[in-house]
Amino acid sequence: MYLDALWYNVEAEGETCLLIPKMHSTLGGMFAVKQYHVLVVEDNLINRTIAVSFLEQYGFELTEASSGEEAVGLVCEVRYDMIFMDQMMPGMDGMETTRKIRQECGDNGKAPVIVALTSGDLDQMREAFLQHGFQDVLGKPLNQEKMDGILTKWFPDVAIRDAARSDDGDTGFDQIRIPGIDVEEARKNHPGDVEKYIQILRIYYIDCKRKLVYLQTLLDREDYGNYGIEVHALKSASASIGAMSLSAQAKAHEKAACQGDFGFVRDNGGMLLDCYRKLGMAIKDFLEEKQDGADTQTEGIGRDAFCQELREALQSLERFRSRECTSRIEALLHYKLESLDRQKLEEILEELKVYEDDNAERLLRMMLQDIEKEEGK
């Protein structure tokens, strides 16, 4: 994915003294004179996926962290040029993580430009961020225009050349009809890239199933601190896909949790979860209808060949090649399969889509074991 520039190291007396470009090419219309190393720190999968989807167009070398603790460990090992840091995370928040990076990661901690990601009031919070080791602030929900602005500000050699981002013409958003989603808001956040938006919808739906259970657990435990963090993430993730009504509800719950109005949370928590559940089901219906319309299953696959593909997919995961495994599973799903096999493969694919590789590996191994047991192997 990261194809913008490869570099030869020219060494003199054992020390690297010069970087010479091996080649330059564009990706999505973006061009950078050098390859930058960028870290995205965000506990919410949807928000992290959206940030990465915008950054991929630049050909950066990208790394993701889902917690402050993970980010500190990465920065101690790698020198990044820029870090996008979510402010509100469980455990260490963005300010604490940035403080540790600056103080505990040596030169690696002093080198990067650190940009705060927040859905709060930028005017009120900017000065506080700048005083706590950040260089800039980026407001959520993210969109490509905001990302372009921040990157060209700090990386002047990055040029924006993608005319395909124009809002002119039919970009495919006109075909999207999902109750609870404002398509024009979605179009603004994802200009000219409806397929990438649909991929984000898939992850939003998968994440929704998990988060509904977790949010209900937090309500039952009256854990309003973590509940406030989760609805904060739900607010920005929902706004990013154009679910503005749900985003507004989540914002009200975040405010109540932060201000100690736990009565409001108790009285209205069920309503928020019900709206979240309905949106998830509406997205699911849309995705299934789209899949049915694009269904190209025209042939079956022999059992031996099927099992061999599963074994190779498992080997890919064991070698930490998640994308390769994902491609193999997606290819299998194009065949006509028995309903139980299809159901298991779709479950494995869901785990891969949300980076739960260990769960995917466990399910894939179990599937193979069940097949071999049935066939007496």
Summary of the structure (lengths in Angstrom):
residues: 377
radius of gyration: 22.5
end to end distance: 40.0
largest distance: 70.8
contacts: 1173
relative contact order: 0.08
helix: 60%
strand: 13%
